[in-house]
Amino acid sequence: MKKAIIIGCVGASLLIILSVSGILDSLLLFLLVGAVPGTSYTIPWSVMLLIIIGIMWLVIFRFALLDSFHAVSTKKSTKAHAQRKKRMPKRRYSQI
């Protein structure tokens, strides 16, 4: 519970700092309009669309990859545990 509160407080303070400094506004303008911060240059809508699609693809791929990795590691650990249990000698008084 303490860890969740600490992470929440750090996240909230980081969000406040980014909002006050203007970095959050610049990032949102870049993502929504394509305005490069500090210049008068804007990125065309097609490039911004490709960038956003690429970011979404990477996020989805990351979560799918983590799910599949977790499933494979769970299956391997279950199999290793079963093999280890099979190799262990039968105990004489295991029922007591």
Residue pairs with C-beta under 8 A, 6 or more apart in sequence:
15 24
18 24
19 25
26 37
29 35
29 37
30 36
30 37
31 48
31 52
33 42
34 42
34 43
34 44
34 45
34 47
34 48
35 41
35 42
36 42
36 43
43 51
